[in-house]
Amino acid sequence: MNTQTITIDEYNNDGSFINLYYNESIGEWCAYGFSAYGSLLFCKSNGYNVLQSFSKGMQMPCLIITKEVLMQLLQKTADITEQTDSHVRIRMPEKITMDAYRGWVKTLKGKIPEVYNL
């Protein structure tokens, strides 16, 4: 994963997109910032488990989903704007709510990673 690319993508994300990046070191897909929150909403509405935390290195929230959950996400979305072996970009039906996003970030800061059964 290229952290500079992730930072730029999330800086340019107005809350309308989910960017997922393949992390070779853990063998799973990761999302950061607004993309992490958008991914969380998808996972929560479909009953998937996620690992969520606040990345001190990236200075933004992060979320890890399995390959299986990614495949479900791709099957349920019609608006994949980019797809490579290491990056997927999906346009969400609606922008995320900024107040809800900020509240989520506050709950993540300072917490240890936890697995939530959503």
A tleap script that builds the chain and sets N, CA, C and O, in Angstrom:
source leaprc.protein.ff14SB
mol = sequence {
  NMET ASN THR GLN THR ILE THR ILE ASP GLU
  TYR ASN ASN ASP GLY SER PHE ILE ASN LEU
  TYR TYR ASN GLU SER ILE GLY GLU TRP CYS
  ALA TYR GLY PHE SER ALA TYR GLY SER LEU
  LEU PHE CYS LYS SER ASN GLY TYR ASN VAL
  LEU GLN SER PHE SER LYS GLY MET GLN MET
  PRO CYS LEU ILE ILE THR LYS GLU VAL LEU
  MET GLN LEU LEU GLN LYS THR ALA ASP ILE
  THR GLU GLN THR ASP SER HIE VAL ARG ILE
  ARG MET PRO GLU LYS ILE THR MET ASP ALA
  TYR ARG GLY TRP VAL LYS THR LEU LYS GLY
  LYS ILE PRO GLU VAL TYR ASN CLEU
}
set mol.1.N position { 0.842 -1.180 0.000 }
set mol.1.CA position { 0.000 0.000 0.000 }
set mol.1.C position { 0.882 1.236 0.000 }
set mol.1.O position { 1.873 1.319 0.726 }
set mol.2.N position { 0.504 2.177 -0.817 }
set mol.2.CA position { 1.225 3.439 -0.898 }
set mol.2.C position { 0.488 4.460 -0.023 }
set mol.2.O position { -0.593 4.927 -0.384 }
set mol.3.N position { 1.071 4.798 1.113 }
set mol.3.CA position { 0.386 5.686 2.057 }
set mol.3.C position { 0.154 7.082 1.489 }
set mol.3.O position { -0.827 7.739 1.837 }
set mol.4.N position { 1.045 7.536 0.625 }
set mol.4.CA position { 0.855 8.856 0.020 }
set mol.4.C position { -0.370 8.851 -0.897 }
set mol.4.O position { -1.152 9.802 -0.893 }
set mol.5.N position { -0.538 7.796 -1.672 }
set mol.5.CA position { -1.706 7.675 -2.548 }
set mol.5.C position { -2.989 7.639 -1.727 }
set mol.5.O position { -3.973 8.292 -2.074 }
set mol.6.N position { -2.975 6.879 -0.643 }
set mol.6.CA position { -4.156 6.792 0.221 }
set mol.6.C position { -4.506 8.167 0.784 }
set mol.6.O position { -5.670 8.566 0.772 }
set mol.7.N position { -3.511 8.886 1.272 }
set mol.7.CA position { -3.735 10.220 1.832 }
set mol.7.C position { -4.326 11.157 0.785 }
set mol.7.O position { -5.274 11.887 1.075 }
set mol.8.N position { -3.782 11.147 -0.417 }
set mol.8.CA position { -4.287 12.013 -1.492 }
set mol.8.C position { -5.709 11.621 -1.877 }
set mol.8.O position { -6.572 12.485 -2.032 }
set mol.9.N position { -5.959 10.308 -2.034 }
set mol.9.CA position { -7.307 9.850 -2.394 }
set mol.9.C position { -8.337 10.279 -1.359 }
set mol.9.O position { -9.427 10.723 -1.718 }
set mol.10.N position { -8.004 10.152 -0.082 }
set mol.10.CA position { -8.968 10.528 0.959 }
set mol.10.C position { -9.095 12.043 1.100 }
set mol.10.O position { -10.168 12.540 1.441 }
set mol.11.N position { -8.033 12.771 0.847 }
set mol.11.CA position { -8.113 14.234 0.845 }
set mol.11.C position { -9.088 14.701 -0.244 }
set mol.11.O position { -9.843 15.654 -0.048 }
set mol.12.N position { -9.059 14.021 -1.383 }
set mol.12.CA position { -9.925 14.388 -2.511 }
set mol.12.C position { -11.314 13.760 -2.434 }
set mol.12.O position { -12.173 14.073 -3.259 }
set mol.13.N position { -11.549 12.895 -1.474 }
set mol.13.CA position { -12.837 12.221 -1.327 }
set mol.13.C position { -13.798 13.144 -0.576 }
set mol.13.O position { -13.520 13.558 0.550 }
set mol.14.N position { -14.911 13.457 -1.197 }
set mol.14.CA position { -15.903 14.326 -0.554 }
set mol.14.C position { -16.939 13.536 0.239 }
set mol.14.O position { -17.970 14.078 0.638 }
set mol.15.N position { -16.660 12.257 0.465 }
set mol.15.CA position { -17.606 11.407 1.179 }
set mol.15.C position { -18.509 10.625 0.253 }
set mol.15.O position { -19.432 9.948 0.709 }
set mol.16.N position { -18.252 10.709 -1.056 }
set mol.16.CA position { -19.070 10.011 -2.048 }
set mol.16.C position { -18.484 8.679 -2.484 }
set mol.16.O position { -19.149 7.910 -3.178 }
set mol.17.N position { -17.243 8.393 -2.084 }
set mol.17.CA position { -16.545 7.209 -2.586 }
set mol.17.C position { -16.033 6.331 -1.457 }
set mol.17.O position { -15.777 6.793 -0.345 }
set mol.18.N position { -15.892 5.052 -1.778 }
set mol.18.CA position { -15.177 4.099 -0.935 }
set mol.18.C position { -13.943 3.682 -1.715 }
set mol.18.O position { -14.054 3.136 -2.813 }
set mol.19.N position { -12.767 3.937 -1.153 }
set mol.19.CA position { -11.498 3.462 -1.709 }
set mol.19.C position { -11.007 2.340 -0.814 }
set mol.19.O position { -10.867 2.521 0.396 }
set mol.20.N position { -10.745 1.187 -1.400 }
set mol.20.CA position { -10.209 0.047 -0.663 }
set mol.20.C position { -8.867 -0.325 -1.256 }
set mol.20.O position { -8.692 -0.328 -2.475 }
set mol.21.N position { -7.922 -0.638 -0.385 }
set mol.21.CA position { -6.549 -0.945 -0.801 }
set mol.21.C position { -6.162 -2.310 -0.264 }
set mol.21.O position { -6.416 -2.626 0.898 }
set mol.22.N position { -5.545 -3.121 -1.119 }
set mol.22.CA position { -5.088 -4.440 -0.684 }
set mol.22.C position { -3.790 -4.290 0.092 }
set mol.22.O position { -2.824 -3.708 -0.400 }
set mol.23.N position { -3.777 -4.815 1.303 }
set mol.23.CA position { -2.600 -4.766 2.164 }
set mol.23.C position { -1.928 -6.136 2.112 }
set mol.23.O position { -2.421 -7.099 2.699 }
set mol.24.N position { -0.806 -6.216 1.410 }
set mol.24.CA position { -0.118 -7.492 1.225 }
set mol.24.C position { 0.376 -8.085 2.536 }
set mol.24.O position { 0.413 -9.307 2.681 }
set mol.25.N position { 0.754 -7.250 3.488 }
set mol.25.CA position { 1.313 -7.775 4.737 }
set mol.25.C position { 0.274 -8.527 5.572 }
set mol.25.O position { 0.640 -9.426 6.330 }
set mol.26.N position { -1.007 -8.184 5.451 }
set mol.26.CA position { -2.044 -8.906 6.195 }
set mol.26.C position { -2.953 -9.722 5.283 }
set mol.26.O position { -3.746 -10.532 5.764 }
set mol.27.N position { -2.847 -9.519 3.982 }
set mol.27.CA position { -3.650 -10.285 3.038 }
set mol.27.C position { -5.121 -9.929 3.031 }
set mol.27.O position { -5.957 -10.761 2.678 }
set mol.28.N position { -5.451 -8.708 3.413 }
set mol.28.CA position { -6.848 -8.254 3.430 }
set mol.28.C position { -6.943 -6.845 2.859 }
set mol.28.O position { -5.932 -6.225 2.529 }
set mol.29.N position { -8.166 -6.352 2.749 }
set mol.29.CA position { -8.437 -5.034 2.174 }
set mol.29.C position { -8.651 -4.011 3.281 }
set mol.29.O position { -9.288 -4.299 4.294 }
set mol.30.N position { -8.113 -2.817 3.080 }
set mol.30.CA position { -8.186 -1.743 4.076 }
set mol.30.C position { -8.804 -0.493 3.460 }
set mol.30.O position { -8.637 -0.212 2.274 }
set mol.31.N position { -9.515 0.240 4.291 }
set mol.31.CA position { -10.063 1.539 3.900 }
set mol.31.C position { -9.696 2.540 4.987 }
set mol.31.O position { -9.544 2.176 6.153 }
set mol.32.N position { -9.557 3.789 4.599 }
set mol.32.CA position { -9.159 4.851 5.526 }
set mol.32.C position { -10.085 6.048 5.370 }
set mol.32.O position { -10.699 6.232 4.319 }
set mol.33.N position { -10.183 6.857 6.413 }
set mol.33.CA position { -10.930 8.108 6.337 }
set mol.33.C position { -12.392 7.909 5.996 }
set mol.33.O position { -13.054 7.018 6.527 }
set mol.34.N position { -12.892 8.759 5.095 }
set mol.34.CA position { -14.290 8.666 4.671 }
set mol.34.C position { -14.598 7.294 4.096 }
set mol.34.O position { -15.695 6.769 4.287 }
set mol.35.N position { -13.635 6.710 3.393 }
set mol.35.CA position { -13.828 5.383 2.802 }
set mol.35.C position { -14.059 4.330 3.878 }
set mol.35.O position { -14.862 3.414 3.695 }
set mol.36.N position { -13.359 4.459 4.994 }
set mol.36.CA position { -13.542 3.509 6.094 }
set mol.36.C position { -14.961 3.607 6.646 }
set mol.36.O position { -15.593 2.590 6.931 }
set mol.37.N position { -15.454 4.827 6.795 }
set mol.37.CA position { -16.805 5.006 7.322 }
set mol.37.C position { -17.847 4.483 6.332 }
set mol.37.O position { -18.807 3.826 6.734 }
set mol.38.N position { -17.664 4.766 5.052 }
set mol.38.CA position { -18.577 4.235 4.038 }
set mol.38.C position { -18.580 2.716 4.030 }
set mol.38.O position { -19.633 2.094 3.891 }
set mol.39.N position { -17.401 2.116 4.179 }
set mol.39.CA position { -17.299 0.654 4.247 }
set mol.39.C position { -18.003 0.119 5.487 }
set mol.39.O position { -18.674 -0.912 5.435 }
set mol.40.N position { -17.843 0.827 6.606 }
set mol.40.CA position { -18.510 0.424 7.843 }
set mol.40.C position { -20.028 0.413 7.666 }
set mol.40.O position { -20.698 -0.520 8.109 }
set mol.41.N position { -20.568 1.438 7.024 }
set mol.41.CA position { -22.017 1.502 6.812 }
set mol.41.C position { -22.496 0.319 5.982 }
set mol.41.O position { -23.532 -0.275 6.283 }
set mol.42.N position { -21.739 -0.026 4.928 }
set mol.42.CA position { -22.097 -1.185 4.111 }
set mol.42.C position { -22.065 -2.455 4.953 }
set mol.42.O position { -23.010 -3.244 4.937 }
set mol.43.N position { -20.974 -2.648 5.687 }
set mol.43.CA position { -20.815 -3.871 6.490 }
set mol.43.C position { -21.900 -3.976 7.555 }
set mol.43.O position { -22.465 -5.047 7.774 }
set mol.44.N position { -22.183 -2.865 8.210 }
set mol.44.CA position { -23.201 -2.851 9.260 }
set mol.44.C position { -24.571 -3.216 8.693 }
set mol.44.O position { -25.303 -4.004 9.292 }
set mol.45.N position { -24.915 -2.649 7.547 }
set mol.45.CA position { -26.234 -2.906 6.968 }
set mol.45.C position { -26.371 -4.329 6.432 }
set mol.45.O position { -27.485 -4.799 6.199 }
set mol.46.N position { -25.244 -5.019 6.236 }
set mol.46.CA position { -25.280 -6.384 5.712 }
set mol.46.C position { -24.836 -7.439 6.728 }
set mol.46.O position { -24.714 -8.614 6.383 }
set mol.47.N position { -24.594 -7.029 7.976 }
set mol.47.CA position { -24.276 -7.973 9.035 }
set mol.47.C position { -22.880 -8.563 9.000 }
set mol.47.O position { -22.671 -9.667 9.503 }
set mol.48.N position { -21.911 -7.853 8.416 }
set mol.48.CA position { -20.543 -8.361 8.332 }
set mol.48.C position { -19.702 -7.870 9.501 }
set mol.48.O position { -19.904 -6.770 10.015 }
set mol.49.N position { -18.749 -8.713 9.913 }
set mol.49.CA position { -17.785 -8.330 10.940 }
set mol.49.C position { -16.685 -7.483 10.323 }
set mol.49.O position { -16.270 -7.718 9.188 }
set mol.50.N position { -16.219 -6.505 11.070 }
set mol.50.CA position { -15.128 -5.645 10.611 }
set mol.50.C position { -14.165 -5.392 11.755 }
set mol.50.O position { -14.515 -5.526 12.928 }
set mol.51.N position { -12.966 -5.030 11.398 }
set mol.51.CA position { -11.981 -4.564 12.366 }
set mol.51.C position { -11.807 -3.079 12.097 }
set mol.51.O position { -11.438 -2.682 10.992 }
set mol.52.N position { -12.070 -2.266 13.099 }
set mol.52.CA position { -11.977 -0.821 12.923 }
set mol.52.C position { -11.132 -0.226 14.024 }
set mol.52.O position { -11.141 -0.691 15.164 }
set mol.53.N position { -10.396 0.819 13.659 }
set mol.53.CA position { -9.518 1.473 14.618 }
set mol.53.C position { -9.172 2.858 14.087 }
set mol.53.O position { -9.650 3.271 13.031 }
set mol.54.N position { -8.339 3.561 14.834 }
set mol.54.CA position { -7.799 4.831 14.365 }
set mol.54.C position { -6.323 4.612 14.114 }
set mol.54.O position { -5.584 4.246 15.028 }
set mol.55.N position { -5.882 4.832 12.878 }
set mol.55.CA position { -4.483 4.627 12.506 }
set mol.55.C position { -3.665 5.841 12.925 }
set mol.55.O position { -3.841 6.938 12.394 }
set mol.56.N position { -2.779 5.633 13.872 }
set mol.56.CA position { -1.921 6.738 14.298 }
set mol.56.C position { -0.926 7.095 13.205 }
set mol.56.O position { -0.552 8.259 13.059 }
set mol.57.N position { -0.494 6.096 12.432 }
set mol.57.CA position { 0.442 6.352 11.340 }
set mol.57.C position { -0.179 7.173 10.219 }
set mol.57.O position { 0.463 8.068 9.669 }
set mol.58.N position { -1.431 6.866 9.881 }
set mol.58.CA position { -2.124 7.582 8.806 }
set mol.58.C position { -2.896 8.793 9.328 }
set mol.58.O position { -3.296 9.657 8.548 }
set mol.59.N position { -3.106 8.858 10.640 }
set mol.59.CA position { -3.872 9.931 11.277 }
set mol.59.C position { -5.298 10.031 10.740 }
set mol.59.O position { -5.820 11.119 10.493 }
set mol.60.N position { -5.912 8.854 10.567 }
set mol.60.CA position { -7.314 8.793 10.171 }
set mol.60.C position { -7.858 7.419 10.542 }
set mol.60.O position { -7.091 6.485 10.778 }
set mol.61.N position { -9.183 7.298 10.594 }
set mol.61.CA position { -9.746 5.993 10.919 }
set mol.61.C position { -9.406 4.970 9.838 }
set mol.61.O position { -9.176 5.315 8.679 }
set mol.62.N position { -9.381 3.713 10.245 }
set mol.62.CA position { -9.127 2.642 9.280 }
set mol.62.C position { -10.064 1.478 9.564 }
set mol.62.O position { -10.572 1.315 10.673 }
set mol.63.N position { -10.274 0.684 8.542 }
set mol.63.CA position { -11.167 -0.455 8.634 }
set mol.63.C position { -10.586 -1.564 7.775 }
set mol.63.O position { -10.083 -1.305 6.682 }
set mol.64.N position { -10.652 -2.786 8.253 }
set mol.64.CA position { -10.165 -3.941 7.502 }
set mol.64.C position { -11.351 -4.844 7.210 }
set mol.64.O position { -12.135 -5.169 8.102 }
set mol.65.N position { -11.473 -5.249 5.934 }
set mol.65.CA position { -12.502 -6.215 5.557 }
set mol.65.C position { -11.832 -7.382 4.837 }
set mol.65.O position { -10.765 -7.237 4.242 }
set mol.66.N position { -12.472 -8.516 4.904 }
set mol.66.CA position { -11.929 -9.704 4.253 }
set mol.66.C position { -12.211 -9.670 2.754 }
set mol.66.O position { -13.033 -8.886 2.278 }
set mol.67.N position { -11.521 -10.526 2.028 }
set mol.67.CA position { -11.753 -10.648 0.584 }
set mol.67.C position { -13.197 -11.049 0.307 }
set mol.67.O position { -13.804 -10.588 -0.660 }
set mol.68.N position { -13.742 -11.910 1.161 }
set mol.68.CA position { -15.119 -12.373 0.976 }
set mol.68.C position { -16.111 -11.220 1.093 }
set mol.68.O position { -17.049 -11.119 0.303 }
set mol.69.N position { -15.902 -10.356 2.074 }
set mol.69.CA position { -16.787 -9.198 2.238 }
set mol.69.C position { -16.623 -8.247 1.056 }
set mol.69.O position { -17.606 -7.680 0.580 }
set mol.70.N position { -15.394 -8.067 0.580 }
set mol.70.CA position { -15.173 -7.224 -0.595 }
set mol.70.C position { -15.958 -7.764 -1.789 }
set mol.70.O position { -16.584 -6.993 -2.516 }
set mol.71.N position { -15.928 -9.072 -1.993 }
set mol.71.CA position { -16.668 -9.664 -3.116 }
set mol.71.C position { -18.163 -9.391 -2.987 }
set mol.71.O position { -18.827 -9.114 -3.986 }
set mol.72.N position { -18.706 -9.465 -1.756 }
set mol.72.CA position { -20.117 -9.144 -1.533 }
set mol.72.C position { -20.405 -7.683 -1.863 }
set mol.72.O position { -21.419 -7.366 -2.485 }
set mol.73.N position { -19.510 -6.800 -1.444 }
set mol.73.CA position { -19.660 -5.377 -1.734 }
set mol.73.C position { -19.681 -5.138 -3.239 }
set mol.73.O position { -20.522 -4.392 -3.741 }
set mol.74.N position { -18.762 -5.765 -3.951 }
set mol.74.CA position { -18.688 -5.576 -5.400 }
set mol.74.C position { -19.929 -6.127 -6.102 }
set mol.74.O position { -20.369 -5.562 -7.103 }
set mol.75.N position { -20.495 -7.216 -5.593 }
set mol.75.CA position { -21.705 -7.784 -6.191 }
set mol.75.C position { -22.922 -6.899 -5.961 }
set mol.75.O position { -23.853 -6.899 -6.767 }
set mol.76.N position { -22.919 -6.147 -4.864 }
set mol.76.CA position { -24.087 -5.341 -4.508 }
set mol.76.C position { -24.012 -3.904 -5.007 }
set mol.76.O position { -24.943 -3.126 -4.798 }
set mol.77.N position { -22.918 -3.547 -5.660 }
set mol.77.CA position { -22.791 -2.173 -6.141 }
set mol.77.C position { -22.749 -2.146 -7.657 }
set mol.77.O position { -22.207 -3.047 -8.297 }
set mol.78.N position { -23.322 -1.113 -8.212 }
set mol.78.CA position { -23.343 -0.968 -9.662 }
set mol.78.C position { -22.350 0.074 -10.145 }
set mol.78.O position { -22.158 0.230 -11.351 }
set mol.79.N position { -21.721 0.782 -9.235 }
set mol.79.CA position { -20.899 1.920 -9.644 }
set mol.79.C position { -19.446 1.772 -9.200 }
set mol.79.O position { -18.967 2.524 -8.351 }
set mol.80.N position { -18.753 0.799 -9.779 }
set mol.80.CA position { -17.321 0.622 -9.533 }
set mol.80.C position { -16.603 1.531 -10.522 }
set mol.80.O position { -16.694 1.323 -11.732 }
set mol.81.N position { -15.892 2.532 -10.021 }
set mol.81.CA position { -15.250 3.499 -10.914 }
set mol.81.C position { -13.812 3.138 -11.235 }
set mol.81.O position { -13.247 3.641 -12.206 }
set mol.82.N position { -13.206 2.261 -10.417 }
set mol.82.CA position { -11.838 1.804 -10.683 }
set mol.82.C position { -11.641 0.473 -9.985 }
set mol.82.O position { -12.095 0.288 -8.856 }
set mol.83.N position { -10.960 -0.466 -10.654 }
set mol.83.CA position { -10.676 -1.752 -10.022 }
set mol.83.C position { -9.376 -2.315 -10.574 }
set mol.83.O position { -9.262 -2.588 -11.769 }
set mol.84.N position { -8.386 -2.487 -9.680 }
set mol.84.CA position { -7.121 -3.129 -10.024 }
set mol.84.C position { -6.883 -4.230 -8.989 }
set mol.84.O position { -7.733 -4.474 -8.133 }
set mol.85.N position { -5.741 -4.884 -9.065 }
set mol.85.CA position { -5.413 -5.925 -8.089 }
set mol.85.C position { -5.206 -5.372 -6.684 }
set mol.85.O position { -5.318 -6.106 -5.702 }
set mol.86.N position { -4.903 -4.070 -6.587 }
set mol.86.CA position { -4.583 -3.508 -5.276 }
set mol.86.C position { -5.459 -2.326 -4.852 }
set mol.86.O position { -5.282 -1.801 -3.753 }
set mol.87.N position { -6.397 -1.899 -5.696 }
set mol.87.CA position { -7.236 -0.737 -5.367 }
set mol.87.C position { -8.603 -0.887 -6.018 }
set mol.87.O position { -8.717 -1.237 -7.193 }
set mol.88.N position { -9.636 -0.614 -5.230 }
set mol.88.CA position { -11.010 -0.592 -5.736 }
set mol.88.C position { -11.622 0.728 -5.301 }
set mol.88.O position { -11.495 1.137 -4.147 }
set mol.89.N position { -12.293 1.395 -6.249 }
set mol.89.CA position { -12.972 2.663 -5.946 }
set mol.89.C position { -14.430 2.513 -6.352 }
set mol.89.O position { -14.745 2.165 -7.490 }
set mol.90.N position { -15.316 2.783 -5.391 }
set mol.90.CA position { -16.752 2.613 -5.586 }
set mol.90.C position { -17.454 3.920 -5.247 }
set mol.90.O position { -17.174 4.542 -4.222 }
set mol.91.N position { -18.368 4.329 -6.122 }
set mol.91.CA position { -19.205 5.502 -5.812 }
set mol.91.C position { -20.373 5.024 -4.955 }
set mol.91.O position { -21.086 4.092 -5.326 }
set mol.92.N position { -20.561 5.674 -3.802 }
set mol.92.CA position { -21.661 5.315 -2.910 }
set mol.92.C position { -22.956 5.964 -3.399 }
set mol.92.O position { -22.918 7.012 -4.044 }
set mol.93.N position { -24.091 5.353 -3.097 }
set mol.93.CA position { -25.373 5.936 -3.517 }
set mol.93.C position { -25.605 7.325 -2.925 }
set mol.93.O position { -26.212 8.184 -3.565 }
set mol.94.N position { -25.117 7.542 -1.694 }
set mol.94.CA position { -25.262 8.838 -1.025 }
set mol.94.C position { -23.964 9.180 -0.313 }
set mol.94.O position { -23.221 8.295 0.113 }
set mol.95.N position { -23.703 10.473 -0.191 }
set mol.95.CA position { -22.543 10.915 0.591 }
set mol.95.C position { -22.745 10.543 2.052 }
set mol.95.O position { -23.871 10.436 2.537 }
set mol.96.N position { -21.625 10.348 2.741 }
set mol.96.CA position { -21.728 10.095 4.175 }
set mol.96.C position { -22.132 11.381 4.889 }
set mol.96.O position { -21.926 12.477 4.369 }
set mol.97.N position { -22.701 11.243 6.066 }
set mol.97.CA position { -23.082 12.382 6.894 }
set mol.97.C position { -21.873 12.794 7.725 }
set mol.97.O position { -21.359 11.999 8.512 }
set mol.98.N position { -21.426 14.017 7.556 }
set mol.98.CA position { -20.198 14.468 8.214 }
set mol.98.C position { -20.299 14.442 9.741 }
set mol.98.O position { -19.329 14.086 10.409 }
set mol.99.N position { -21.443 14.809 10.302 }
set mol.99.CA position { -21.582 14.779 11.760 }
set mol.99.C position { -21.462 13.355 12.291 }
set mol.99.O position { -20.817 13.124 13.314 }
set mol.100.N position { -22.079 12.404 11.603 }
set mol.100.CA position { -21.982 10.999 12.016 }
set mol.100.C position { -20.547 10.502 11.879 }
set mol.100.O position { -20.057 9.763 12.733 }
set mol.101.N position { -19.876 10.905 10.806 }
set mol.101.CA position { -18.471 10.519 10.606 }
set mol.101.C position { -17.602 11.054 11.747 }
set mol.101.O position { -16.796 10.314 12.310 }
set mol.102.N position { -17.762 12.320 12.084 }
set mol.102.CA position { -16.965 12.920 13.160 }
set mol.102.C position { -17.211 12.206 14.497 }
set mol.102.O position { -16.276 11.977 15.265 }
set mol.103.N position { -18.453 11.864 14.762 }
set mol.103.CA position { -18.771 11.135 15.991 }
set mol.103.C position { -18.104 9.771 16.027 }
set mol.103.O position { -17.616 9.342 17.073 }
set mol.104.N position { -18.082 9.086 14.884 }
set mol.104.CA position { -17.428 7.777 14.791 }
set mol.104.C position { -15.931 7.911 15.043 }
set mol.104.O position { -15.344 7.108 15.768 }
set mol.105.N position { -15.317 8.925 14.444 }
set mol.105.CA position { -13.878 9.139 14.632 }
set mol.105.C position { -13.566 9.367 16.108 }
set mol.105.O position { -12.589 8.826 16.627 }
set mol.106.N position { -14.386 10.161 16.780 }
set mol.106.CA position { -14.157 10.426 18.205 }
set mol.106.C position { -14.185 9.142 19.026 }
set mol.106.O position { -13.395 8.980 19.957 }
set mol.107.N position { -15.092 8.230 18.684 }
set mol.107.CA position { -15.163 6.975 19.446 }
set mol.107.C position { -13.954 6.082 19.180 }
set mol.107.O position { -13.571 5.290 20.041 }
set mol.108.N position { -13.354 6.201 18.005 }
set mol.108.CA position { -12.206 5.352 17.663 }
set mol.108.C position { -10.898 5.826 18.278 }
set mol.108.O position { -10.047 5.013 18.640 }
set mol.109.N position { -10.739 7.122 18.394 }
set mol.109.CA position { -9.463 7.648 18.905 }
set mol.109.C position { -9.205 7.129 20.316 }
set mol.109.O position { -10.063 7.209 21.195 }
set mol.110.N position { -8.030 6.608 20.502 }
set mol.110.CA position { -7.640 6.118 21.815 }
set mol.110.C position { -8.103 4.719 22.158 }
set mol.110.O position { -7.704 4.184 23.192 }
set mol.111.N position { -8.944 4.096 21.314 }
set mol.111.CA position { -9.399 2.733 21.569 }
set mol.111.C position { -8.438 1.735 20.950 }
set mol.111.O position { -7.758 2.038 19.970 }
set mol.112.N position { -8.389 0.552 21.525 }
set mol.112.CA position { -7.649 -0.526 20.877 }
set mol.112.C position { -8.562 -1.137 19.822 }
set mol.112.O position { -9.784 -1.056 19.951 }
set mol.113.N position { -7.996 -1.748 18.778 }
set mol.113.CA position { -8.857 -2.361 17.753 }
set mol.113.C position { -9.770 -3.419 18.369 }
set mol.113.O position { -9.359 -4.192 19.234 }
set mol.114.N position { -10.991 -3.433 17.913 }
set mol.114.CA position { -11.958 -4.415 18.379 }
set mol.114.C position { -12.696 -4.966 17.175 }
set mol.114.O position { -12.862 -4.271 16.172 }
set mol.115.N position { -13.139 -6.203 17.267 }
set mol.115.CA position { -13.973 -6.782 16.220 }
set mol.115.C position { -15.416 -6.581 16.654 }
set mol.115.O position { -15.809 -6.972 17.753 }
set mol.116.N position { -16.186 -5.974 15.788 }
set mol.116.CA position { -17.580 -5.714 16.082 }
set mol.116.C position { -18.449 -6.612 15.222 }
set mol.116.O position { -18.238 -6.723 14.015 }
set mol.117.N position { -19.413 -7.245 15.838 }
set mol.117.CA position { -20.395 -8.003 15.086 }
set mol.117.C position { -21.538 -7.046 14.812 }
set mol.117.O position { -22.395 -6.819 15.666 }
set mol.118.N position { -21.541 -6.485 13.607 }
set mol.118.CA position { -22.494 -5.416 13.295 }
set mol.118.C position { -23.744 -5.961 12.698 }
set mol.118.O position { -24.657 -5.200 12.375 }
savepdb mol mol.pdb
quit
